[in-house]
Amino acid sequence: MISISSCPSRPDFTSWIDTISVGGSIEYSGGGIYRSKQNDIPIRVFSTLLRPEMVFDLLDSVDIDGVSPMPVDAILNPDPILGVTTITISVDTSSEESELDELALIAYSACLVKEMSLSLKKHQSHVSSDNDENSIR
């Protein structure tokens, strides 16, 4: 879990979390991705620190050619209190589980890369600001 918020207006709530337990019909499939079913349609679920509009643009640009011949649905559920967006990926009832796993992995990987990129930019700007302050002294 990345313990910084990509949204500066949101506080860091990670210190509040003591344990996490997943219940219900959702099961962990590894790598931060969960599997379940909604109305007998298989779904994959993951969360990111990215804002929903960023996730929308990112998923819209992800290359999934050759992975699924069917349209892919991605439902974005922002939680402004926690500063996360939960993404639910589905295709339809005829899709293979492995196909859905690959689509979710592609989407989640794109989100993780964007999170890391933003984190590095933020870190570099802080380092640059610190260097500017030291050169003034």
KALIN-V49368 format. One record per pair of residues at least 4 apart in sequence whose ideal C-beta (glycine too) atoms are under 7 Angstrom apart, sorted by the first residue. I is the first residue (numbers start at 0). J is the second residue. If there is no record, write none. Layout:
# KALIN-V49368
i:I j:J
i:I j:J
This chain:
# KALIN-V49368
i:0 j:13
i:1 j:48
i:1 j:114
i:2 j:11
i:2 j:13
i:3 j:11
i:3 j:118
i:4 j:9
i:4 j:11
i:4 j:48
i:4 j:82
i:5 j:48
i:5 j:49
i:5 j:50
i:5 j:114
i:5 j:117
i:6 j:50
i:6 j:82
i:9 j:82
i:12 j:81
i:21 j:25
i:21 j:27
i:21 j:33
i:24 j:35
i:24 j:36
i:25 j:33
i:25 j:35
i:25 j:44
i:26 j:33
i:26 j:34
i:27 j:33
i:28 j:32
i:28 j:33
i:28 j:34
i:28 j:100
i:30 j:104
i:31 j:45
i:31 j:107
i:32 j:43
i:32 j:45
i:32 j:103
i:32 j:104
i:32 j:107
i:33 j:43
i:33 j:44
i:33 j:45
i:34 j:41
i:34 j:43
i:35 j:42
i:35 j:44
i:36 j:40
i:36 j:41
i:36 j:42
i:37 j:42
i:39 j:92
i:40 j:89
i:40 j:91
i:40 j:92
i:41 j:89
i:41 j:96
i:41 j:99
i:42 j:87
i:42 j:88
i:42 j:89
i:43 j:88
i:43 j:99
i:43 j:100
i:43 j:103
i:44 j:85
i:44 j:86
i:44 j:87
i:45 j:86
i:45 j:103
i:45 j:107
i:46 j:83
i:46 j:84
i:46 j:85
i:47 j:54
i:47 j:83
i:47 j:84
i:47 j:86
i:47 j:110
i:47 j:114
i:48 j:82
i:48 j:83
i:48 j:114
i:49 j:53
i:49 j:54
i:49 j:84
i:49 j:110
i:49 j:113
i:49 j:114
i:50 j:84
i:51 j:55
i:51 j:75
i:51 j:77
i:51 j:84
i:52 j:56
i:53 j:57
i:53 j:113
i:54 j:58
i:54 j:75
i:54 j:84
i:54 j:86
i:54 j:110
i:55 j:59
i:55 j:75
i:56 j:60
i:57 j:61
i:57 j:109
i:57 j:110
i:57 j:113
i:58 j:73
i:58 j:106
i:61 j:105
i:61 j:106
i:61 j:109
i:63 j:67
i:63 j:71
i:63 j:102
i:63 j:105
i:66 j:98
i:66 j:101
i:66 j:102
i:67 j:71
i:67 j:90
i:67 j:94
i:67 j:98
i:67 j:102
i:69 j:90
i:69 j:91
i:69 j:94
i:71 j:88
i:71 j:90
i:71 j:102
i:72 j:89
i:73 j:86
i:73 j:88
i:73 j:106
i:74 j:87
i:75 j:84
i:75 j:86
i:76 j:84
i:76 j:85
i:77 j:84
i:78 j:83
i:78 j:85
i:86 j:106
i:88 j:99
i:88 j:102
i:88 j:103
i:88 j:106
i:90 j:94
i:90 j:98
i:90 j:99
i:94 j:98
i:94 j:99
i:96 j:100
i:97 j:101
i:98 j:102
i:99 j:103
i:100 j:104
i:101 j:105
i:102 j:106
i:103 j:107
i:104 j:108
i:105 j:109
i:106 j:110
i:107 j:111
i:108 j:112
i:109 j:113
i:110 j:114
i:111 j:115
i:112 j:116
i:113 j:117
i:114 j:118
i:115 j:119
i:116 j:120
i:117 j:121
i:118 j:122
i:119 j:123
i:120 j:124
i:121 j:125
i:122 j:126
i:123 j:127
i:124 j:128
i:125 j:129
i:126 j:130
i:127 j:131
i:128 j:132
i:129 j:133
i:130 j:134
i:131 j:135
i:132 j:136
